[in-house]
Amino acid sequence: MLSFLAGTVFLLTLSLSGATQAALLDCTALSGNVGDKVTNNLGCQILSPLDGAATDSTTGDPSSWLVNTAGDTGFFGISDWLFDGRWTSPGSNSSTLASFDGNRHSGQWNLDSEWDYGDLLFVFSHGSGTNLVGFLMTGINGDYSSPFTQPPFSYPGVATRNISHISVYYRSGAVGTVPEPKTMLLMGLGLGLLGLMLRRNRRQGPRLPI
């Protein structure tokens, strides 16, 4: 009896662990061109299974959030996403970094132009018959339309499902970021000029007062 209970608990633990760390599917490997639904993105991932209807809860320890645990690595291999806010309908948006001008089917997105972000993630949710769709973003504005289409999803009817909410996650670019190529070039030129000036001063030697 005890061995049976232990086995049951073990299987239940595996089941819960698998649900928490569901795999992530690359949109380019699926039909439906979901990756084209949001412009100016660097990549698109869908949480499996495609009909899992998961929610991206942001309560409790961030390390346990689904966006940070999915696929054992988090969306796009990042496990320290921070939550900014959520758009739920026209006129209802708690995000301070991104604004969405449109409806539950399509519209435009814009970022605060003064925000120097490191990584930015939009997570789209619908619910029944679908699953979370994440877009790794770039730029400061673009268009969006509902990614909940057939294919890749399969649900009754043929109409595109609407968006229940768009969650905005980020990683700050203020600390520990890699300089952009143009920044590195300017730094290199500055150091090179400094080196030339030092060598020139050494060759000339100290100047005697007149």
Beta strands, then each sheet from edge to edge (+ up, - down):
strand 1: 24-26
strand 2: 41-47
strand 3: 82-89
strand 4: 92-93
strand 5: 98-102
strand 6: 106-111
strand 7: 117-125
strand 8: 133-137
strand 9: 141-145
strand 10: 165-172
sheet 1: 1+ 2- 8+ 7- 10+ 3- 4+
sheet 2: 5+ 6- 9+
end
